[in-house]
């Protein structure tokens, strides 16, 4: 395996340029999908290689349940600096699994609590809470009805056309399943901290994606921009009951950038940017990094399996 086992741990650095350029130059839908897939692939690959290094480190510990042959010099030679790297990988991998597991559990718990809070209301697509605090968010069903939650406090601040823009924005979150993209990049960033810029970028591009869908639905980009601006001015932030990343207009992100984008022309829909542009070079760099990461982790996994199979006594 050699140093190739460590490559997936640092290759996420190749995605940093596209994390920023995608926000500015790609259609939000394209940017969200590209960044999420790059983050997911790199996170899985880095976690796999961390697990492979951990096997070598665990085999060196006294009293471990692994076969004795897995601690032979031939096995340890497959990982550079095996004594330090192998033992360091043990707490690192457990930390990754613990943090990701906690995030997954908390996401499910918050969603259940949000649905229970709406149990006394009519089972309609839009749930209006009698709350003077202005906020709104999209609540995925998870086997139940998808719902848009909005308070009377926010509705009172908006004109009828702006309310339609609000509902269109939140419905766009639900229709495109943005919560899945957000959860994927959140877990990826926890698996490898080098992927945090991609998580930040996707948090923005999902909002921009919903903005563009809402503008197309209501037929006025300016109306959506006004709704965003008003909601951001009166909203105190995301409510505690809202699933992480899906507070919609209640946690509107970089509002001035979103408003400026809506006051300009609609972004061009392209499946992949041209190579002869900065964003195209950055996209190909990130894609290459993801491919190299996948190849390195696959090579390391196959090599480790063969080495451990040869070292295991029959």
Order of alpha helices (4+ residues) and beta strands (2+ residues): alpha-alpha-alpha-alpha-alpha-beta-beta-beta-alpha-alpha-alpha-alpha-alpha-alpha-alpha
